[in-house]
Amino acid sequence: MLGEDRAEDRLRELLRDPRWSLPAWRDPQQRIRRAVRRQRLRLTGMAAGVAVAVVGVAVPAGIGVSGHAPGLAGGDRPGVPATAYVIYRYPPKFSTTAIIPISTATNRPGKAIHVDVNGGVALTPDGKTLYVGAGDTIVPIRTATNTPGKPISMGPGGAGQIVMNPNGKTAYVGSFFPSDTITPVSTATNRPGNPIRVSSPVEEIAFTPDGKTAYLASRDSVIPVNTATDAPGQPIRVGKGPLAIAFTPDGKTAYVMGPETVVPVNTATNTVGRPIRLGTPTNAIAITPDGKTAYVVSAPGKAVIPISTATNKAGKPIRIGRLVEDIAITPDGKTAYVSSSEGPNPTVTPISTATNTAGKPIRIALGLITAITPGGKTLYAVAWHKIVPISTATNTPGKPIPVRYGQPDGIVITP
């Protein structure tokens, strides 16, 4: 009887969680994680003075320098330590979360920030404010003190994914209900503007490197939005189910990842090029800092597929031998890391972008999520109850950072 009562309590908890009320044709948690990955890559690109493109959450889009000169970036330069913010969800109530700040200089966790995160996460380009989705609000957190500020009401639709404009002035916040609405929030005043409504549910949000246009992936189209006026333009037809958008560093081309294709879009004319057919389901996409190669992760195919941006042709798949979910590229563009969180031995596998060959997998633990520091020296692999720093120079894991919380749910690193 006690077990039945606990099961009923858990069911009620899940039903109260707004993520479980979304249409069944999209996994809301995957949408949130893709948004976190986009933001993570965007921050890495900005801090390093290079443009890094989107993954299937993180998008990103290639972003230019913001607040740092080329060279050693924050997080790897003496006197300029970065902070990694890791979101954990812990039992018995998985709707309860803790945000753990980790100093990248000492690899020591700070005091947990307790906010019930059930939406997206985004950092301002200067790294001073972290925005997290919490129910029908987004909560700004000052990274200098790690204290939550006054919640910003987003209405009964809730706060889904949060994507920051590269200029740092506005965050676009997706709504769970209706899911065809995006709300701009001023980071100067923390006040929401008028909602931007489009014709169908929004799957992803990505900004061009100059921040002048946001592209919304929706059903069979990408919808450009003028960020100066927040006015949506004519939908660009790209085929069924666009999942992610990656921009070349110069911003001239957007690569829209669909279920089994990647479609190039000329951002000057918003015209569509010939679809690049991959013949296997896709999961994430990232573009090298030099803009020459887009890497597409195929989870079922257990491979990573390189695409030449000069010819828009797919190359020979790089076999990983296990389900792959995510990808992150170092700021120097020399190594792409793909993570495999499924199975008894989740791993991170380095890929040489010069030869497109996979190296030896690095074993971690269940629940794997990864992020690279702005200077590219360390990759943080977040797993159940621990965070593992990995040297990108040697691909060797360091001493695990223990945390008492359970399921990892995201990571972002300040510039």
N, C-alpha and C positions, 0 to 999 in steps of 0.2 A: 504493500500500500504506500509506504514511504517512497519507494522508487517511482510509482505512478505519479505521486504528488510532485516529485522533482521534475519528472518529464513534462507534466502539465505546466509547471512554472516556467520551464525552459521554452516551451512552445509559446506561451503568452509573451515571454520576453522577445522572442524572434518576431512575433507578429507586431509588437510595438515598434520594432526597429524599422524606420522608413525604407531602408534599402530592400527589405523583403517584400515591399509593396510595388516595386517597379515591374514593368512588363516582363514576362518570362523569356522574351526573345533576346534579352541581353542580361548577362551576369553583372549586376551592379558593382560587386566587389572588384571584378576585373577592370571595370571602367575607372574606378577610383585608383587602383594600382597603376594603371597606364598613365593617369594624370600625374601621379606622384613621380613616375619615372621620367615623364617629360620635363617636369619642373627641375628634377635632379640634374638631368643632362643640360638643361638650359643654363643652370647656375654654373656648372662646370665649364661650359663654353665661355660664359661671360668672364669668369674669374681668370681664366687662362689666356684671355686675349685671342681666342679662336672661336670659330663657330662650330657648334656641335649640333647634329640634327636629332630629330625626334625618334623616340621609340614609341611604341604603341602605348604609354602613359607615358612620357614624358614627353613625347614628342620631341623632342623638341625639335624645335625648329632651330635652325642655325641662328645663333645670336652673336652679335659683335661684342667688342670690348665695352664693359660698363663698370667703371670705378677702379679698374686696375690697368696698369700699363703692361705691354707685352713683357714676358719674362716670368720669373718665379711668381706664383700666385699665392693668395692667401691660403693658409692651411699648411703650406710647405715652406714658408719663409720665416726665419727667426723673428720673433716679436709680433707676428701676425697669425696667431693660431685660429684655425677654423673650428666650428662646432658642428658635429653631426647630431641631428635630431631624429631619434628613432621612436617610432610609434609601436607600442605593444598592446595587445589585447589579451586579457588574462582571465582565467577561470576563477570562480564558477560562473561569473556573469561576463560573457564575451562582448557585451555591449559596453563594458567598462574598459577604459584605455588609460595608458600612461605614456607621456612623451618624455623620453630619456635623453637629456643633453650629454653628449660625449665630447670631451676635449680631444681634438686630434693631436694636440701636442703631448698629452700625457696618457691618452687612452683610458682616462678615468671617467666613470659616469658621475653626473651631478645629481642633484635632487630632482626626483620625478615631478613633472608638471601634470596634474590630474585634470584632464578635460575629456569629456565623453565624445571622442572623435568618431563620427560616422559619415563623414564626407571627405572632401579633398584636403590637400595641404599645399601651401605655396609660400615661398619666401620672397620678400622684396629684393631687387637686385643688389641693394647695398647690404643685405643681410640683417637689417635692424629689426624687421618685424616678420614674424611667422603667423600666417593666417590658417586656421583650421576650421573645417566644417563640423558643426556640433548641433545636430537636430535641425531646428528651423533658424539657426543663427550661424554666423562665422565669428570666431573669437580671435582677436589680434593678441599676439604674445610678444612682448618686448624681449629681444634676445640678449640685451645688455643685463637684464635682471631676471629673465625667465619668468616674468609675472604676466598672467592673463589680464587683458583689459576688458572694457565693457563690451559684452556681446553685441554684434550688429544683426538686427533682425532681418531675415530674408523672407519672412512670411510663411504661411503654412505649407508651402511647397518644399521647404527644406533646402539645405545647401549641399549640392553634389560636388562635382569637380570644381576646383579653383585653379585658374591659370593666370599668371601675372604677365602684364604687358612688359616688354623689355625696357620701356622707359620708366617703369616702376610707379607710374601715376595711377594706374587702374588695374584692378583685378576683375576678371570675368568669372562669374559664379553660375554654374549650371544648377537647374532646379530639378528635383525629383518629380514634382507635380506642379504644373505641367512640365514634361520633359522637353518641350519645344521652346523653352524660355531661358534666356541668359540675362543675368543682371550685372551691370557694371558697378563696381564699388570704388569710390575714390580713396586712395591710401592716405591722402592728406587730411581728409575729414572723417574717414571711416563711415561715410554715408552712401547707401545704395542709390543708384540713379534709376531712370525709367527702364523697365524690363524690355529686352529685345526679343521679339517673338518671330519665329520662323514657322515654316509650314509642316515640319515633321520633327520627331525626337532628335536631339543633338547627341551624337555619340562621342565626338572629340572636339576640342578647341585648340587651335594653334595660331600663334602670331608670326607674321613675317619678321625677319631680323630687324627691320627698322621700326617695327611696332605700329605701322600705319594701317595695317589690315589684319583682321582676325579671320581665319577660315574655320567654319563650322562643318564638321562631317555629319551628314544626316541622310539616312536611308539610302538613296542612290545618287546623292549630290554632295558637293561642297559649296557652302554659301559664304561669299566674301562679305565682311562687315567693315565699313569705314569706321575706324576707331575715333576719328575726330568728331563724327556725327552720330555714331552708333546706329547707322542706317544699313540694313542688309541689302545686298545687291542681288542680281539675278543668279539663281542656282546654276552651278556648273555640273553637268551630268557626268559622273565618273563610273557608273555601274553599281550594281547591288552591294549594299553593306560596307561602305568605307569605314575602316576601323582606326586608322591613324594617319597622321600627316607629318612629313619630314621635309624641311626646306634645305636647299643647298646654301652654303654660307653667304653667297652673294645675293640670295633671296630671289633669284630669277626663276627658279623652278621649285614647285611643290610636288613631292612624290606622295601620292595618296594610296595607302595600302588597303586593298580589299581582301575578301576571303581567300582568293587564290591568284590575285593579280596586283600589280603596282602600276598606277596611272600617273604619268608626268603631266603637270599643268603649268603652262606659261603664266606667271603671275602678272606680267605686263599687260597681257591681252585676255587672261582668264580663258584661254583655249586649251583643249585637251589633246594630248599626243596619243600615239598608239599604245594601247595597254601592253604591259610586259607580263606575259602569262608564265606562271611558275609551276602550275600543275600540282600544287600541294598547299594545304591550308597554312595560312600565315599567322604570326603571333606578335611580332614586334619589328620595328625598323629603326635604323640609325645610319647617319651619313658621316663619313670621315671628315675631319676638320679641313682637309684640302678640297673637299667637295667632289672628289673623283669617284668615290665608290659608295653605294648604298648597300647596307647589309640587312637582309631580311631573315628573320628567325622563323623556321617552320617547326613547330612543336611535334606534330605527328610524323613529319619527315625526318625528325632527329638530325636536322642539318641547318646550316646557315648558308644562304644563297647570296653571293656577291653580284651586284648590278653595276655595270659601267655607266656613269652618268654622261659620258661622252657619246656612247652609242645606244644607251638604253637597252642593252642586251644583258640577259642573265648569264653568269658564268657557271662553272662547275660547282655543284653543292659541296660544302665543307662538312663532311660527316662527323657528327659528335657522338653518335652511338647511343644516345639517350634523349628523352624528351627535353627540349630546350624551350625556355619561356621568355627570357629577357636578355638584353644586350646593352653593354656600356663600353664606350671607346675612350681610351686615354686622350688627354688634350694634345699630345704630340702625334696622335693618329697611328702609332706603331702597333698597338695591341687592342683587339676587341675581346671583351670578356663576356661569355655567355653563361647563364646560370640555368641549372637543372634542379628544380626543387622537389621533383617527384622521385619515388622509389626509396629503397632502404638507405642509399648513400648519396644524398644531394651533393652536387659539385658545382664548382666554377671552372670553366675551361678557357684558357687563353688562346687566342688566334692571332698569328702573325699576319698583319695586313699586307706585308710585303710579298709573302709567299702564299697567303690564304691556306695555311696549314694549321691544324689544331695541335696544341701542346698537351702536356700531361694534365689530366683533370686534378683539381685541388678539392679534396673531400672536406665538406663542412658539416651540415646537420639539417634537420627538417626545417621547412618553412623559409627557404632561402630568398632573400632580397638583397640586392647589391647597389653600391654607389661608390664613385671615385672622387677623391679629394680634388679641389680645384687645380692644384699643381701637378696632379697625376701620380704622386709617389705611392699612394696607398689606396687600395680598394677595401671597403668595409663590406663584409658578408654578414648579414643579419639573419639569425636563426633562432629556433626555440631556446630561450634561456641564456643565449650568449651572442656576442658580437665578435667576429674574428677579423682583425686587421691583416691584410695581405700585402706584402711588398710587391709592387709592380715591376721592380728591377729584377727580382729573383724569383717571383711567383711562389714565395714561401710564406705560409701563414705564421703570424706572430702569436703571442699569448692571448688566449680568448678573454674577452671582457665579460664577466658573468653578470647576468641580470636576473632578478627573481620573477620576472613576468614571463608569460607564455608565448603566445602566437605573435610573430612580427607582422606589422601591417603597412610599413612604409618607412622611408628614410630620405631626408634632404640634408644637404651640407651647405653651410654658409660660405659665401665667396671669401 
